Structures are given as C-alpha cells and as structure tokens.
C-alpha cells in the first residue's frame, strides 16, 4: 500500500531502502534555496505588475495627448 503512493516508482521495498538518503542539512539547504527562489519569483512578479501598470498609464496618457493634438 505504501509503495503504491510512490507511483511511478516501479521497484520493490528493498530497492527503495537501498537508495541513498539525504542528510538533514542537505534537505535544509534545498528548502532554503527554494524559499529564496520563491521570494525572488514574487519580487519579479511584483516588478512585472508595476511595469505593466506604468505602461498602461503611459499608454493612456500618450493616447490622451495625441487625441488633444489631433483636435
């Protein structure tokens, strides 16, 4: 039953037990790197959102200016 949850694992329990185990510090290091990557991703999303908003505002301002010049 427990091996079924490891799909697509196709080995048996002894093969699974023979796999190398990660040390606690390796797991913590990966978690730390993942956390930093998530923070960087959120910063990038925030910056993209701000850039999109600024572009829309400038586009709107430009359209208004062009409209006034053409009148």
GUSEZA-660183 format. One line per 2 residues: number of its first residue (from 1); their letters; for each residue x, y, z of C-alpha. Coordinates in steps of 0.001 Angstrom, whole numbers, plus 500000, padded with zeros to 6 digits. Example, Ala and Ser with C-alpha at 12.3 -4.5 7.8 and 13.67 -1.06 7.14 Angstrom:
BEGIN
1 = AS = 512300:495500:507800 | 513670:498940:507140;
end
This chain:
BEGIN
1 = XX = 500000:500000:500000 | 502741:502500:500939;
3 = XX = 504717:501701:497767 | 501639:502435:495661;
5 = XX = 501772:506050:496847 | 505272:506334:495343;
7 = XX = 503994:505985:491772 | 505657:505974:489270;
9 = XX = 508149:504020:491428 | 508384:500532:489980;
11 = XX = 510930:498908:492285 | 510354:496842:495369;
13 = XX = 510810:497807:499022 | 514410:496560:499199;
15 = XX = 515396:498648:496166 | 513735:501645:497744;
17 = XX = 515540:501044:501025 | 518856:500828:499144;
19 = XX = 518522:504322:497709 | 520903:506881:499219;
21 = XX = 519390:509095:501885 | 519827:512827:502051;
23 = XX = 521364:514286:505167 | 519205:516696:507162;
25 = XX = 521462:519628:506226 | 521052:518798:502513;
27 = XX = 517281:518920:502876 | 517511:522199:504804;
29 = XX = 519839:523641:502140 | 517376:522751:499376;
31 = XX = 514488:524218:501363 | 516474:527415:501860;
33 = XX = 517297:527693:498155 | 513649:527018:497296;
35 = XX = 512499:529701:499720 | 514926:532217:498196;
37 = XX = 513712:531288:494706 | 510086:531780:495770;
39 = XX = 510972:535205:497218 | 512802:536158:494004;
41 = XX = 509852:534963:491936 | 507410:537051:493964;
43 = XX = 509652:540118:493587 | 509785:539551:489835;
45 = XX = 506002:539181:489672 | 505560:542384:491660;
47 = XX = 508009:544244:489405 | 506245:542929:486283;
49 = XX = 502902:544038:487671 | 504243:547529:488419;
51 = XX = 505809:547751:484949 | 502518:546690:483346;
53 = XX = 500611:549313:485343 | 503140:552010:484418;
55 = XX = 502974:551018:480745 | 499183:551180:480789;
57 = XX = 499252:554596:482481 | 501798:555937:479980;
59 = XX = 499856:554494:477077 | 496673:556118:478338;
61 = XX = 498468:559432:478869 | 500023:559229:475405;
63 = XX = 496646:558440:473807 | 495108:561433:475579;
65 = XX = 497930:563703:474381 | 497641:562504:470802;
67 = XX = 493889:562969:470921 | 494257:566581:472050;
69 = XX = 496873:567342:469414 | 494644:565984:466673;
71 = X = 491652:568150:467643;
end
